[in-house]
Amino acid sequence: MSHAGGGSRHEHDPYLTEEGERQAASWRAVAPGWGAEALLCSPLRRCIRTALLAFDAAGPPIELTPSLR
């Protein structure tokens, strides 16, 4: 499933599409039940945005991990 939008297919770091934003926000209702202690996240903006939408401020810390890029 791809939530990247805007620009060409070769864009280096696209934003989430509106649909991606909606889907990531919908995960907030279930994400706390996953029991995550930390989130390893790609430094790409769409990945960071997904993590921020899925988990609120009380959620696990988000660790940017360049190797996930």
SENUZA-557951 format. One line per field, with one value per residue (C-alpha): x, y, z; residue in one letter; residue number from 1. Coordinates in steps of 0.5 Angstrom, whole numbers. Example, Ala and Ser with C-alpha at 12.3 -4.5 7.8 and 13.67 -1.06 7.14 Angstrom:
// residues 2
x	25  27
y	-9  -2
z	16  14
resn	a  s
resi	1  2
This chain:
// residues 69
x	0  3  1  6  3  5  11  13  14  22  21  26  21  14  8  3  -3  -10  -12  -5  -7  -14  -11  -6  -10  -15  -10  -10  -16  -12  -4  -4  -6  0  4  10  16  19  18  23  22  25  27  22  17  11  14  15  8  5  8  6  -2  -2  1  -1  4  3  6  12  18  20  27  29  33  36  38  30  30
y	0  7  13  18  23  29  30  25  17  19  24  23  25  26  28  23  23  26  18  16  22  19  12  14  18  12  8  12  8  1  3  4  -4  -6  -5  -2  1  5  6  6  10  12  19  20  26  21  16  21  24  17  15  22  21  14  15  21  25  19  14  11  15  15  14  16  11  13  5  4  10
z	0  -2  1  -2  -6  -10  -15  -20  -18  -17  -12  -7  0  -2  3  5  0  4  4  7  12  14  14  19  23  24  27  33  36  35  36  43  44  40  46  42  47  41  34  29  23  17  16  10  12  10  15  20  19  19  26  29  26  29  36  40  45  50  45  45  43  35  34  27  23  17  15  14  9
resn	m  s  h  a  g  g  g  s  r  h  e  h  d  p  y  l  t  e  e  g  e  r  q  a  a  s  w  r  a  v  a  p  g  w  g  a  e  a  l  l  c  s  p  l  r  r  c  i  r  t  a  l  l  a  f  d  a  a  g  p  p  i  e  l  t  p  s  l  r
resi	1  2  3  4  5  6  7  8  9  10  11  12  13  14  15  16  17  18  19  20  21  22  23  24  25  26  27  28  29  30  31  32  33  34  35  36  37  38  39  40  41  42  43  44  45  46  47  48  49  50  51  52  53  54  55  56  57  58  59  60  61  62  63  64  65  66  67  68  69
